[in-house]
């Protein structure tokens, strides 16, 4: 079963996930890794 997700909802989820990841990984450490 395929669930169609509106683009606005998808982008909101992605943005929230990115913010959550940034909160867990300090920017300085992230720069050292990449």
Secondary structure, 3 states (H helix, E strand, C coil): CCCCCCHHHHHHHHHHHHHHHHHHCCHHHHHHHC
